[in-house]
Amino acid sequence: MNATQTGLLAGLLLGIAVAVNGFPAFLVTLVLGAIGLLVGRVLDGELDVSGLLGRGRDR
């Protein structure tokens, strides 16, 4: 299991822990899953966020 899969699983599990109260909890699960996926992609090196963080390119 790579970091992307682990991050997605962690986000979904955190969301499921909250998801006992209907549709708003589903939205929380969806958001946490997306955040977990993004974090996993960054850790795998598949997503470059250096432009967002102000690092990377020298002018």
C-alpha distance matrix in Angstrom:
0.0 3.8 6.8 8.1 6.1 6.5 10.0 10.8 10.1 12.1 14.8 15.2 15.6 18.1 19.8 20.1 21.7 24.2 24.6 27.4 30.1 30.0 29.6 29.5 26.6 24.9 25.4 24.0 20.8 20.7 21.4 18.9 16.1 17.4 17.6 14.0 13.0 15.5 14.5 10.9 12.6 15.1 12.8 11.2 14.9 15.0 17.6 20.7 22.5 25.0 27.7 27.3 27.4 30.5 29.1 28.6 31.7 35.0 38.1
3.8 0.0 3.8 5.5 5.5 6.2 8.6 10.1 10.7 12.2 14.4 15.6 16.4 18.3 20.0 21.0 22.6 24.7 25.3 28.4 30.8 30.7 29.9 29.4 26.7 25.1 25.1 23.6 20.7 20.2 20.3 18.0 15.4 15.9 15.7 12.4 11.1 12.9 11.8 8.0 9.3 11.6 9.3 7.5 11.1 11.5 14.0 17.0 18.9 21.3 24.1 23.8 23.9 26.9 25.4 24.8 27.9 31.2 34.3
6.8 3.8 0.0 3.8 5.5 4.9 5.9 8.4 9.7 10.2 12.0 14.0 15.0 16.2 18.0 19.6 20.8 22.7 23.6 26.9 29.1 29.1 28.2 27.3 24.8 23.4 23.0 21.2 18.8 18.3 17.8 15.3 13.3 13.6 12.7 9.5 8.7 10.0 8.2 4.7 7.0 8.6 6.2 5.8 9.5 10.3 12.0 14.7 16.0 18.5 21.3 20.8 20.7 23.8 22.5 22.4 25.6 28.9 32.0
8.1 5.5 3.8 0.0 3.8 5.4 5.2 6.2 8.6 9.9 10.7 12.3 14.2 15.5 16.6 18.2 20.1 21.5 22.0 25.5 27.4 27.0 25.7 25.0 22.7 21.0 20.4 19.1 16.6 15.6 15.3 13.4 10.8 10.6 10.6 7.7 5.7 7.5 7.3 3.7 5.0 8.0 7.4 6.5 9.6 8.9 10.4 13.7 15.0 18.1 20.3 19.6 20.2 23.4 22.5 22.3 25.3 28.8 31.6
6.1 5.5 5.5 3.8 0.0 3.8 5.5 5.1 6.0 8.5 9.9 10.5 12.1 14.2 15.2 16.2 18.2 20.1 20.3 23.5 25.8 25.4 24.5 24.2 21.6 19.7 19.8 18.6 15.6 15.0 15.5 13.4 10.4 11.4 11.9 8.6 7.2 10.2 10.1 6.8 8.7 11.8 10.8 9.9 13.2 12.4 14.0 17.4 18.7 21.8 24.0 23.1 23.7 27.0 26.2 26.1 29.1 32.5 35.3
6.5 6.2 4.9 5.4 3.8 0.0 3.8 5.5 5.1 6.0 8.6 9.9 10.4 12.2 14.1 15.1 16.4 18.6 19.4 22.5 25.0 25.1 24.6 24.0 21.1 19.8 20.0 18.1 15.3 15.5 15.6 12.7 10.5 12.1 11.7 8.0 8.2 10.9 9.5 6.8 9.9 12.0 10.3 10.5 14.1 14.2 15.4 18.3 19.1 22.0 24.5 23.3 23.4 26.9 26.1 26.3 29.6 32.9 35.8
10.0 8.6 5.9 5.2 5.5 3.8 0.0 3.8 5.4 5.1 6.2 8.6 9.9 10.6 12.3 14.2 15.5 17.0 18.0 21.4 23.4 23.5 22.7 21.6 19.0 17.9 17.5 15.5 13.1 13.1 12.5 9.7 7.9 9.0 8.0 4.3 5.3 7.7 6.2 4.6 8.1 9.9 9.0 10.2 13.1 13.1 13.3 16.1 16.3 19.4 21.7 20.1 20.3 23.9 23.5 24.1 27.3 30.6 33.4
10.8 10.1 8.4 6.2 5.1 5.5 3.8 0.0 3.8 5.5 5.2 6.1 8.6 10.0 10.5 12.2 14.3 15.6 15.9 19.3 21.2 20.9 19.9 19.3 16.8 15.1 15.0 13.5 10.7 10.2 10.6 8.3 5.3 7.0 7.7 4.5 4.4 8.0 8.3 6.9 9.3 11.9 11.9 12.4 15.1 14.1 14.3 17.5 17.8 21.3 23.1 21.4 22.2 25.7 25.7 26.1 29.1 32.5 35.1
10.1 10.7 9.7 8.6 6.0 5.1 5.4 3.8 0.0 3.8 5.5 5.1 6.0 8.5 9.7 10.3 12.2 14.3 14.6 17.7 20.2 20.2 19.9 19.6 16.5 15.1 15.9 14.2 10.9 11.6 12.5 9.7 7.3 10.1 10.6 7.3 8.2 11.7 11.3 9.7 12.6 15.0 14.2 14.7 17.9 17.2 17.8 21.0 21.3 24.6 26.6 24.8 25.3 29.0 28.8 29.3 32.4 35.8 38.5
12.1 12.2 10.2 9.9 8.5 6.0 5.1 5.5 3.8 0.0 3.8 5.5 5.1 6.1 8.5 9.8 10.7 12.7 14.0 17.0 19.5 20.1 19.9 19.0 15.8 15.2 15.7 13.2 10.6 11.9 12.0 8.5 7.5 10.4 9.6 6.4 8.9 11.6 10.3 9.7 13.1 14.7 13.7 15.1 18.2 18.1 18.2 20.9 20.6 23.7 25.8 23.8 23.8 27.6 27.5 28.5 31.8 35.0 37.6
14.8 14.4 12.0 10.7 9.9 8.6 6.2 5.2 5.5 3.8 0.0 3.8 5.5 5.2 6.2 8.6 10.0 11.0 12.0 15.5 17.3 17.6 17.0 15.8 12.9 12.3 12.2 9.7 7.4 8.5 8.2 4.7 4.2 7.3 6.7 4.6 7.5 10.0 9.6 10.0 12.9 14.4 14.4 16.0 18.5 18.0 17.4 20.0 19.3 22.7 24.3 22.0 22.4 26.1 26.6 27.7 30.8 34.1 36.5
15.2 15.6 14.0 12.3 10.5 9.9 8.6 6.1 5.1 5.5 3.8 0.0 3.8 5.4 4.9 6.0 8.6 9.8 9.8 13.2 15.3 15.3 14.9 14.5 11.4 10.1 11.1 9.3 5.9 7.4 8.8 6.3 4.7 8.5 9.5 7.7 9.4 12.5 12.8 12.6 15.2 17.3 17.4 18.3 21.0 20.0 19.8 22.7 22.4 25.8 27.3 25.0 25.7 29.5 29.9 30.9 33.9 37.2 39.6
15.6 16.4 15.0 14.2 12.1 10.4 9.9 8.6 6.0 5.1 5.5 3.8 0.0 3.8 5.3 5.0 6.2 8.8 9.5 12.2 15.0 15.8 16.3 15.8 12.2 11.9 13.4 11.1 8.1 10.7 11.8 8.8 8.2 12.0 12.1 9.9 12.3 15.3 14.7 14.4 17.5 19.4 18.8 20.0 22.9 22.5 22.4 25.2 24.8 28.0 29.8 27.5 27.8 31.5 31.9 33.0 36.2 39.4 41.9
18.1 18.3 16.2 15.5 14.2 12.2 10.6 10.0 8.5 6.1 5.2 5.4 3.8 0.0 3.8 5.5 5.2 6.7 8.7 11.6 13.9 15.1 15.6 14.2 10.8 11.4 12.2 9.2 7.3 10.3 10.4 7.1 8.3 11.7 11.0 9.6 12.7 15.0 14.2 14.8 17.9 19.2 18.8 20.7 23.3 23.1 22.4 24.8 23.8 26.9 28.6 25.9 26.0 29.8 30.4 32.0 35.2 38.2 40.6
19.8 20.0 18.0 16.6 15.2 14.1 12.3 10.5 9.7 8.5 6.2 4.9 5.3 3.8 0.0 3.8 5.3 5.1 5.9 9.4 11.2 11.8 11.9 10.8 7.3 7.6 8.7 6.0 3.8 7.3 8.2 6.0 7.2 10.5 10.8 10.3 12.8 15.2 15.3 16.1 18.7 20.3 20.5 22.1 24.5 23.7 22.8 25.3 24.3 27.6 28.9 26.1 26.7 30.4 31.4 32.9 35.8 39.0 41.1
20.1 21.0 19.6 18.2 16.2 15.1 14.2 12.2 10.3 9.8 8.6 6.0 5.0 5.5 3.8 0.0 3.8 5.2 4.7 7.4 10.2 10.9 11.9 11.8 8.1 8.1 10.6 8.8 6.2 9.6 11.4 9.5 9.8 13.4 14.1 13.1 15.3 18.1 18.2 18.4 21.1 23.0 23.0 24.2 26.9 26.0 25.6 28.3 27.6 31.0 32.3 29.6 30.2 34.0 34.8 36.2 39.1 42.3 44.6
21.7 22.6 20.8 20.1 18.2 16.4 15.5 14.3 12.2 10.7 10.0 8.6 6.2 5.2 5.3 3.8 0.0 3.8 5.7 7.3 10.2 12.2 13.8 13.0 9.2 10.7 12.7 10.2 8.7 12.4 13.4 11.0 12.2 15.7 15.6 14.5 17.3 19.8 19.3 19.8 22.9 24.3 23.9 25.6 28.3 27.9 27.3 29.8 28.8 31.9 33.4 30.6 30.8 34.6 35.4 37.0 40.2 43.2 45.5
24.2 24.7 22.7 21.5 20.1 18.6 17.0 15.6 14.3 12.7 11.0 9.8 8.8 6.7 5.1 5.2 3.8 0.0 3.8 5.8 7.5 9.7 11.1 9.6 6.1 8.5 10.2 7.6 7.5 11.2 11.8 10.3 12.2 15.2 15.2 15.1 17.9 19.9 19.8 20.9 23.6 24.9 25.1 26.9 29.3 28.7 27.6 29.9 28.5 31.7 32.8 29.7 30.1 33.8 35.0 36.9 39.8 42.8 44.8
24.6 25.3 23.6 22.0 20.3 19.4 18.0 15.9 14.6 14.0 12.0 9.8 9.5 8.7 5.9 4.7 5.7 3.8 0.0 3.8 5.6 6.7 8.2 8.0 4.4 5.9 8.7 7.5 6.7 10.1 11.8 11.1 12.2 15.2 16.1 16.1 18.2 20.6 21.1 21.8 24.3 26.0 26.4 27.9 30.2 29.2 28.3 30.8 29.7 33.1 34.0 31.0 31.8 35.5 36.8 38.4 41.1 44.3 46.2
27.4 28.4 26.9 25.5 23.5 22.5 21.4 19.3 17.7 17.0 15.5 13.2 12.2 11.6 9.4 7.4 7.3 5.8 3.8 0.0 3.8 6.2 9.2 9.6 6.8 8.7 11.7 10.9 10.5 13.7 15.5 14.8 15.9 19.0 19.8 19.7 21.9 24.3 24.7 25.4 27.9 29.7 29.9 31.4 33.8 32.8 32.0 34.6 33.4 36.7 37.6 34.6 35.3 39.0 40.3 42.0 44.8 47.9 49.8
30.1 30.8 29.1 27.4 25.8 25.0 23.4 21.2 20.2 19.5 17.3 15.3 15.0 13.9 11.2 10.2 10.2 7.5 5.6 3.8 0.0 3.8 7.0 7.1 5.7 8.3 10.7 10.5 11.2 14.0 15.5 15.6 17.2 19.7 20.6 21.1 23.3 25.3 26.0 27.1 29.3 30.9 31.6 33.1 35.3 34.1 32.9 35.3 33.9 37.2 37.8 34.6 35.5 39.1 40.7 42.5 45.1 48.2 49.8
30.0 30.7 29.1 27.0 25.4 25.1 23.5 20.9 20.2 20.1 17.6 15.3 15.8 15.1 11.8 10.9 12.2 9.7 6.7 6.2 3.8 0.0 3.8 5.8 5.5 6.5 9.1 10.2 10.7 12.6 14.7 15.6 16.6 18.7 20.3 21.1 22.6 24.7 25.9 26.9 28.8 30.7 31.6 32.9 34.9 33.3 32.2 34.7 33.4 36.9 37.2 34.2 35.5 39.0 40.6 42.2 44.7 47.8 49.3
29.6 29.9 28.2 25.7 24.5 24.6 22.7 19.9 19.9 19.9 17.0 14.9 16.3 15.6 11.9 11.9 13.8 11.1 8.2 9.2 7.0 3.8 0.0 3.8 5.3 4.9 6.4 8.7 9.7 10.5 12.5 14.2 15.1 16.7 18.5 19.8 21.0 22.8 24.4 25.6 27.0 28.9 30.3 31.4 33.1 31.3 29.9 32.4 31.1 34.7 34.7 31.7 33.3 36.6 38.4 39.9 42.2 45.3 46.7
29.5 29.4 27.3 25.0 24.2 24.0 21.6 19.3 19.6 19.0 15.8 14.5 15.8 14.2 10.8 11.8 13.0 9.6 8.0 9.6 7.1 5.8 3.8 0.0 3.8 5.3 5.1 6.4 8.7 9.9 10.8 12.4 14.2 15.5 16.7 18.4 20.0 21.4 22.7 24.4 25.9 27.3 28.8 30.3 31.9 30.4 28.6 30.8 29.1 32.5 32.5 29.3 30.7 34.0 36.0 37.8 40.0 43.1 44.4
26.6 26.7 24.8 22.7 21.6 21.1 19.0 16.8 16.5 15.8 12.9 11.4 12.2 10.8 7.3 8.1 9.2 6.1 4.4 6.8 5.7 5.5 5.3 3.8 0.0 3.8 5.3 4.9 6.2 8.6 9.8 10.4 12.1 14.2 15.2 16.2 18.1 19.9 20.9 22.2 24.2 25.7 26.7 28.3 30.1 28.9 27.5 29.8 28.3 31.7 32.2 29.1 30.2 33.7 35.3 37.0 39.6 42.7 44.3
24.9 25.1 23.4 21.0 19.7 19.8 17.9 15.1 15.1 15.2 12.3 10.1 11.9 11.4 7.6 8.1 10.7 8.5 5.9 8.7 8.3 6.5 4.9 5.3 3.8 0.0 3.8 5.4 5.0 6.2 8.7 9.8 10.4 12.4 14.2 15.1 16.4 18.4 19.9 20.9 22.5 24.5 25.6 26.7 28.6 26.9 25.7 28.4 27.3 30.9 31.3 28.4 29.8 33.3 34.8 36.2 38.6 41.9 43.5
25.4 25.1 23.0 20.4 19.8 20.0 17.5 15.0 15.9 15.7 12.2 11.1 13.4 12.2 8.7 10.6 12.7 10.2 8.7 11.7 10.7 9.1 6.4 5.1 5.3 3.8 0.0 3.8 5.3 5.0 6.2 8.5 9.7 10.6 12.3 14.1 15.2 16.6 18.4 19.8 21.1 22.7 24.4 25.7 27.1 25.4 23.7 26.1 24.7 28.2 28.3 25.3 26.9 30.3 32.0 33.5 35.8 39.0 40.4
24.0 23.6 21.2 19.1 18.6 18.1 15.5 13.5 14.2 13.2 9.7 9.3 11.1 9.2 6.0 8.8 10.2 7.6 7.5 10.9 10.5 10.2 8.7 6.4 4.9 5.4 3.8 0.0 3.8 5.4 5.2 6.1 8.4 9.9 10.5 12.1 14.1 15.4 16.4 18.1 19.9 21.2 22.5 24.2 25.8 24.6 22.9 25.0 23.5 26.9 27.3 24.2 25.3 28.8 30.5 32.2 34.7 37.8 39.4
20.8 20.7 18.8 16.6 15.6 15.3 13.1 10.7 10.9 10.6 7.4 5.9 8.1 7.3 3.8 6.2 8.7 7.5 6.7 10.5 11.2 10.7 9.7 8.7 6.2 5.0 5.3 3.8 0.0 3.8 5.5 5.2 6.0 8.6 9.9 10.3 12.1 14.2 15.3 16.2 18.2 20.0 20.9 22.2 24.2 22.9 21.8 24.4 23.4 26.9 27.7 24.9 26.0 29.6 30.8 32.2 34.8 38.1 40.0
20.7 20.2 18.3 15.6 15.0 15.5 13.1 10.2 11.6 11.9 8.5 7.4 10.7 10.3 7.3 9.6 12.4 11.2 10.1 13.7 14.0 12.6 10.5 9.9 8.6 6.2 5.0 5.4 3.8 0.0 3.8 5.6 5.1 6.2 8.7 9.9 10.5 12.4 14.3 15.3 16.5 18.5 20.0 21.0 22.6 20.9 19.6 22.3 21.4 25.1 25.5 22.9 24.5 28.0 29.2 30.4 32.7 36.1 37.8
21.4 20.3 17.8 15.3 15.5 15.6 12.5 10.6 12.5 12.0 8.2 8.8 11.8 10.4 8.2 11.4 13.4 11.8 11.8 15.5 15.5 14.7 12.5 10.8 9.8 8.7 6.2 5.2 5.5 3.8 0.0 3.8 5.4 5.1 6.2 8.6 9.8 10.6 12.3 14.2 15.4 16.7 18.4 19.9 21.2 19.7 17.9 20.1 18.8 22.3 22.6 19.8 21.2 24.7 26.2 27.6 30.0 33.2 34.9
18.9 18.0 15.3 13.4 13.4 12.7 9.7 8.3 9.7 8.5 4.7 6.3 8.8 7.1 6.0 9.5 11.0 10.3 11.1 14.8 15.6 15.6 14.2 12.4 10.4 9.8 8.5 6.1 5.2 5.6 3.8 0.0 3.8 5.4 5.0 6.0 8.5 9.9 10.5 12.1 14.2 15.4 16.4 18.2 19.9 19.0 17.6 19.8 18.6 22.0 23.0 20.2 21.0 24.7 25.8 27.3 30.1 33.2 35.3
16.1 15.4 13.3 10.8 10.4 10.5 7.9 5.3 7.3 7.5 4.2 4.7 8.2 8.3 7.2 9.8 12.2 12.2 12.2 15.9 17.2 16.6 15.1 14.2 12.1 10.4 9.7 8.4 6.0 5.1 5.4 3.8 0.0 3.8 5.4 5.0 6.1 8.7 9.9 10.5 12.3 14.3 15.3 16.3 18.3 17.0 16.1 19.0 18.4 22.0 23.1 20.8 22.0 25.6 26.3 27.3 30.0 33.4 35.5
17.4 15.9 13.6 10.6 11.4 12.1 9.0 7.0 10.1 10.4 7.3 8.5 12.0 11.7 10.5 13.4 15.7 15.2 15.2 19.0 19.7 18.7 16.7 15.5 14.2 12.4 10.6 9.9 8.6 6.2 5.1 5.4 3.8 0.0 3.8 5.4 5.0 6.2 8.6 9.8 10.5 12.4 14.3 15.2 16.5 14.8 13.4 16.1 15.5 19.2 19.9 17.7 19.2 22.7 23.6 24.4 26.9 30.4 32.3
17.6 15.7 12.7 10.6 11.9 11.7 8.0 7.7 10.6 9.6 6.7 9.5 12.1 11.0 10.8 14.1 15.6 15.2 16.1 19.8 20.6 20.3 18.5 16.7 15.2 14.2 12.3 10.5 9.9 8.7 6.2 5.0 5.4 3.8 0.0 3.8 5.4 5.1 6.2 8.5 9.9 10.7 12.3 14.2 15.4 14.5 12.7 14.8 13.6 17.1 18.2 15.6 16.6 20.3 21.1 22.4 25.1 28.4 30.5
14.0 12.4 9.5 7.7 8.6 8.0 4.3 4.5 7.3 6.4 4.6 7.7 9.9 9.6 10.3 13.1 14.5 15.1 16.1 19.7 21.1 21.1 19.8 18.4 16.2 15.1 14.1 12.1 10.3 9.9 8.6 6.0 5.0 5.4 3.8 0.0 3.8 5.5 5.2 6.1 8.6 10.0 10.6 12.2 14.2 13.7 12.8 15.4 14.9 18.2 19.9 17.8 18.4 22.1 22.3 23.3 26.3 29.6 32.1
13.0 11.1 8.7 5.7 7.2 8.2 5.3 4.4 8.2 8.9 7.5 9.4 12.3 12.7 12.8 15.3 17.3 17.9 18.2 21.9 23.3 22.6 21.0 20.0 18.1 16.4 15.2 14.1 12.1 10.5 9.8 8.5 6.1 5.0 5.4 3.8 0.0 3.8 5.5 5.1 6.2 8.7 9.9 10.5 12.3 10.9 10.4 13.5 13.8 17.4 18.9 17.3 18.4 21.9 21.9 22.3 25.1 28.6 31.0
15.5 12.9 10.0 7.5 10.2 10.9 7.7 8.0 11.7 11.6 10.0 12.5 15.3 15.0 15.2 18.1 19.8 19.9 20.6 24.3 25.3 24.7 22.8 21.4 19.9 18.4 16.6 15.4 14.2 12.4 10.6 9.9 8.7 6.2 5.1 5.5 3.8 0.0 3.8 5.4 5.1 6.2 8.7 9.8 10.6 9.4 7.7 10.3 10.1 13.7 15.1 13.5 14.7 18.1 18.3 18.8 21.5 25.0 27.3
14.5 11.8 8.2 7.3 10.1 9.5 6.2 8.3 11.3 10.3 9.6 12.8 14.7 14.2 15.3 18.2 19.3 19.8 21.1 24.7 26.0 25.9 24.4 22.7 20.9 19.9 18.4 16.4 15.3 14.3 12.3 10.5 9.9 8.6 6.2 5.2 5.5 3.8 0.0 3.8 5.5 5.1 6.2 8.6 9.9 10.1 8.9 10.8 10.3 13.4 15.6 13.9 14.1 17.7 17.5 18.3 21.5 24.8 27.4
10.9 8.0 4.7 3.7 6.8 6.8 4.6 6.9 9.7 9.7 10.0 12.6 14.4 14.8 16.1 18.4 19.8 20.9 21.8 25.4 27.1 26.9 25.6 24.4 22.2 20.9 19.8 18.1 16.2 15.3 14.2 12.1 10.5 9.8 8.5 6.1 5.1 5.4 3.8 0.0 3.8 5.4 5.1 6.1 8.6 8.7 8.9 11.7 12.4 15.3 17.8 16.7 17.0 20.3 19.6 19.8 23.0 26.3 29.2
12.6 9.3 7.0 5.0 8.7 9.9 8.1 9.3 12.6 13.1 12.9 15.2 17.5 17.9 18.7 21.1 22.9 23.6 24.3 27.9 29.3 28.8 27.0 25.9 24.2 22.5 21.1 19.9 18.2 16.5 15.4 14.2 12.3 10.5 9.9 8.6 6.2 5.1 5.5 3.8 0.0 3.8 5.4 5.0 6.2 5.2 5.5 8.7 10.2 13.3 15.4 14.9 15.7 18.8 17.9 17.6 20.5 24.0 26.7
15.1 11.6 8.6 8.0 11.8 12.0 9.9 11.9 15.0 14.7 14.4 17.3 19.4 19.2 20.3 23.0 24.3 24.9 26.0 29.7 30.9 30.7 28.9 27.3 25.7 24.5 22.7 21.2 20.0 18.5 16.7 15.4 14.3 12.4 10.7 10.0 8.7 6.2 5.1 5.4 3.8 0.0 3.8 5.4 5.1 6.0 4.9 6.5 7.4 10.1 12.7 12.3 12.5 15.5 14.5 14.4 17.6 21.0 23.8
12.8 9.3 6.2 7.4 10.8 10.3 9.0 11.9 14.2 13.7 14.4 17.4 18.8 18.8 20.5 23.0 23.9 25.1 26.4 29.9 31.6 31.6 30.3 28.8 26.7 25.6 24.4 22.5 20.9 20.0 18.4 16.4 15.3 14.3 12.3 10.6 9.9 8.7 6.2 5.1 5.4 3.8 0.0 3.8 5.4 7.7 8.2 9.6 10.6 12.6 15.8 15.5 14.9 17.9 16.4 16.3 19.7 22.9 26.0
11.2 7.5 5.8 6.5 9.9 10.5 10.2 12.4 14.7 15.1 16.0 18.3 20.0 20.7 22.1 24.2 25.6 26.9 27.9 31.4 33.1 32.9 31.4 30.3 28.3 26.7 25.7 24.2 22.2 21.0 19.9 18.2 16.3 15.2 14.2 12.2 10.5 9.8 8.6 6.1 5.0 5.4 3.8 0.0 3.8 5.5 7.7 9.9 12.1 14.1 17.0 17.3 17.3 20.0 18.2 17.4 20.4 23.7 26.8
14.9 11.1 9.5 9.6 13.2 14.1 13.1 15.1 17.9 18.2 18.5 21.0 22.9 23.3 24.5 26.9 28.3 29.3 30.2 33.8 35.3 34.9 33.1 31.9 30.1 28.6 27.1 25.8 24.2 22.6 21.2 19.9 18.3 16.5 15.4 14.2 12.3 10.6 9.9 8.6 6.2 5.1 5.4 3.8 0.0 3.8 5.5 6.8 9.6 11.1 13.9 14.8 15.0 17.2 15.2 14.0 16.8 20.2 23.2
15.0 11.5 10.3 8.9 12.4 14.2 13.1 14.1 17.2 18.1 18.0 20.0 22.5 23.1 23.7 26.0 27.9 28.7 29.2 32.8 34.1 33.3 31.3 30.4 28.9 26.9 25.4 24.6 22.9 20.9 19.7 19.0 17.0 14.8 14.5 13.7 10.9 9.4 10.1 8.7 5.2 6.0 7.7 5.5 3.8 0.0 3.8 6.7 9.8 12.2 14.1 14.9 16.0 18.2 16.7 15.4 17.7 21.4 24.0
17.6 14.0 12.0 10.4 14.0 15.4 13.3 14.3 17.8 18.2 17.4 19.8 22.4 22.4 22.8 25.6 27.3 27.6 28.3 32.0 32.9 32.2 29.9 28.6 27.5 25.7 23.7 22.9 21.8 19.6 17.9 17.6 16.1 13.4 12.7 12.8 10.4 7.7 8.9 8.9 5.5 4.9 8.2 7.7 5.5 3.8 0.0 3.8 6.4 9.2 10.8 11.3 12.7 15.0 14.1 13.2 15.6 19.3 21.7
20.7 17.0 14.7 13.7 17.4 18.3 16.1 17.5 21.0 20.9 20.0 22.7 25.2 24.8 25.3 28.3 29.8 29.9 30.8 34.6 35.3 34.7 32.4 30.8 29.8 28.4 26.1 25.0 24.4 22.3 20.1 19.8 19.0 16.1 14.8 15.4 13.5 10.3 10.8 11.7 8.7 6.5 9.6 9.9 6.8 6.7 3.8 0.0 3.8 5.7 7.5 8.7 9.8 11.6 10.5 9.5 11.9 15.5 18.0
22.5 18.9 16.0 15.0 18.7 19.1 16.3 17.8 21.3 20.6 19.3 22.4 24.8 23.8 24.3 27.6 28.8 28.5 29.7 33.4 33.9 33.4 31.1 29.1 28.3 27.3 24.7 23.5 23.4 21.4 18.8 18.6 18.4 15.5 13.6 14.9 13.8 10.1 10.3 12.4 10.2 7.4 10.6 12.1 9.6 9.8 6.4 3.8 0.0 3.8 5.4 5.3 6.4 8.8 8.6 9.0 11.6 15.0 17.3
25.0 21.3 18.5 18.1 21.8 22.0 19.4 21.3 24.6 23.7 22.7 25.8 28.0 26.9 27.6 31.0 31.9 31.7 33.1 36.7 37.2 36.9 34.7 32.5 31.7 30.9 28.2 26.9 26.9 25.1 22.3 22.0 22.0 19.2 17.1 18.2 17.4 13.7 13.4 15.3 13.3 10.1 12.6 14.1 11.1 12.2 9.2 5.7 3.8 0.0 3.8 5.4 5.1 6.1 4.9 5.3 8.2 11.4 14.0
27.7 24.1 21.3 20.3 24.0 24.5 21.7 23.1 26.6 25.8 24.3 27.3 29.8 28.6 28.9 32.3 33.4 32.8 34.0 37.6 37.8 37.2 34.7 32.5 32.2 31.3 28.3 27.3 27.7 25.5 22.6 23.0 23.1 19.9 18.2 19.9 18.9 15.1 15.6 17.8 15.4 12.7 15.8 17.0 13.9 14.1 10.8 7.5 5.4 3.8 0.0 3.8 5.5 5.3 6.0 6.3 7.6 10.7 12.4
27.3 23.8 20.8 19.6 23.1 23.3 20.1 21.4 24.8 23.8 22.0 25.0 27.5 25.9 26.1 29.6 30.6 29.7 31.0 34.6 34.6 34.2 31.7 29.3 29.1 28.4 25.3 24.2 24.9 22.9 19.8 20.2 20.8 17.7 15.6 17.8 17.3 13.5 13.9 16.7 14.9 12.3 15.5 17.3 14.8 14.9 11.3 8.7 5.3 5.4 3.8 0.0 3.8 5.5 7.6 9.4 11.0 13.8 15.2
27.4 23.9 20.7 20.2 23.7 23.4 20.3 22.2 25.3 23.8 22.4 25.7 27.8 26.0 26.7 30.2 30.8 30.1 31.8 35.3 35.5 35.5 33.3 30.7 30.2 29.8 26.9 25.3 26.0 24.5 21.2 21.0 22.0 19.2 16.6 18.4 18.4 14.7 14.1 17.0 15.7 12.5 14.9 17.3 15.0 16.0 12.7 9.8 6.4 5.1 5.5 3.8 0.0 3.8 5.6 8.4 10.8 13.1 15.0
30.5 26.9 23.8 23.4 27.0 26.9 23.9 25.7 29.0 27.6 26.1 29.5 31.5 29.8 30.4 34.0 34.6 33.8 35.5 39.0 39.1 39.0 36.6 34.0 33.7 33.3 30.3 28.8 29.6 28.0 24.7 24.7 25.6 22.7 20.3 22.1 21.9 18.1 17.7 20.3 18.8 15.5 17.9 20.0 17.2 18.2 15.0 11.6 8.8 6.1 5.3 5.5 3.8 0.0 3.8 6.9 8.3 9.9 11.5
29.1 25.4 22.5 22.5 26.2 26.1 23.5 25.7 28.8 27.5 26.6 29.9 31.9 30.4 31.4 34.8 35.4 35.0 36.8 40.3 40.7 40.6 38.4 36.0 35.3 34.8 32.0 30.5 30.8 29.2 26.2 25.8 26.3 23.6 21.1 22.3 21.9 18.3 17.5 19.6 17.9 14.5 16.4 18.2 15.2 16.7 14.1 10.5 8.6 4.9 6.0 7.6 5.6 3.8 0.0 3.7 6.3 8.1 10.8
28.6 24.8 22.4 22.3 26.1 26.3 24.1 26.1 29.3 28.5 27.7 30.9 33.0 32.0 32.9 36.2 37.0 36.9 38.4 42.0 42.5 42.2 39.9 37.8 37.0 36.2 33.5 32.2 32.2 30.4 27.6 27.3 27.3 24.4 22.4 23.3 22.3 18.8 18.3 19.8 17.6 14.4 16.3 17.4 14.0 15.4 13.2 9.5 9.0 5.3 6.3 9.4 8.4 6.9 3.7 0.0 3.8 6.6 9.8
31.7 27.9 25.6 25.3 29.1 29.6 27.3 29.1 32.4 31.8 30.8 33.9 36.2 35.2 35.8 39.1 40.2 39.8 41.1 44.8 45.1 44.7 42.2 40.0 39.6 38.6 35.8 34.7 34.8 32.7 30.0 30.1 30.0 26.9 25.1 26.3 25.1 21.5 21.5 23.0 20.5 17.6 19.7 20.4 16.8 17.7 15.6 11.9 11.6 8.2 7.6 11.0 10.8 8.3 6.3 3.8 0.0 3.8 6.4
35.0 31.2 28.9 28.8 32.5 32.9 30.6 32.5 35.8 35.0 34.1 37.2 39.4 38.2 39.0 42.3 43.2 42.8 44.3 47.9 48.2 47.8 45.3 43.1 42.7 41.9 39.0 37.8 38.1 36.1 33.2 33.2 33.4 30.4 28.4 29.6 28.6 25.0 24.8 26.3 24.0 21.0 22.9 23.7 20.2 21.4 19.3 15.5 15.0 11.4 10.7 13.8 13.1 9.9 8.1 6.6 3.8 0.0 3.8
38.1 34.3 32.0 31.6 35.3 35.8 33.4 35.1 38.5 37.6 36.5 39.6 41.9 40.6 41.1 44.6 45.5 44.8 46.2 49.8 49.8 49.3 46.7 44.4 44.3 43.5 40.4 39.4 40.0 37.8 34.9 35.3 35.5 32.3 30.5 32.1 31.0 27.3 27.4 29.2 26.7 23.8 26.0 26.8 23.2 24.0 21.7 18.0 17.3 14.0 12.4 15.2 15.0 11.5 10.8 9.8 6.4 3.8 0.0
